[in-house]
């Protein structure tokens, strides 16, 4: 592991242009415009209720599952509109995987948890599925821990192992982007450290976007930081966006400084 790459990447993986998100009459996100660099870790931070998770779910259209959700503006993955008329949502979610706050291990074996995605996408070869399982579990440093118990129930693993299993499941379909919504908040310090080390290794191949309330974690792992706030109109807005080191050492705005130093939030 070569540590955290500090310089800002210039090649954007995800772009948003004047995005507004509504849940029925509720205006959740207002005019969000920014670019997320490829092969880097971007942390979305801000107080509770400011729209961090809603913003994250825009990138793989998880908000579509919420009744009356509506998106205005543009979201691009590899310069292709995510919300275009011809957008293939199944293909999008293969390219943009997601790991949630609490491990959502399926009630099946460790092995079946990993290969469920590849099977869904048409892979039937036992040899190929076995290779995918070993590769994905190795990527999250879980292979050596479970290789002799692949048929054991996934929910029987310890919480930290379950979260790494969920990450491995997302990686099994070979995504381009990994979204992580407070994925360490339910973990003990040792498991959190393992997941953070994993993030730093995975960013060499993947674009990673995390939502976190842990400012120390944002500093430890992220290259870019996006600070969200509720505006005077009660709408979640992107307040400041910069390289993480710059934001935490020289924030452009007093509100940003107050948040990252713990004065509110």
Protein Blocks (a to p, Z undefined) as FASTA:
>chain_A
ZZjafbdcfbdfbdcehiacdehjacfbghiacdddehiacddeddehilmmmmmmmmno
pmmmpghiacedjddeehiafkbmklcfklmmmmmccddfbdcddfbdfklmmmmmmmmn
opabfklmmmmmmmmmmmnopmmmmmmmmmpcfklpcfklmmmmmmmmmmmnopabdcde
hkllmpcfklmmmmmmmmmmmmmmmccddddfblklmmmmmmbdcdddddfkopacdfbd
cdfklmmmmccbfklmmmmnopgZZ
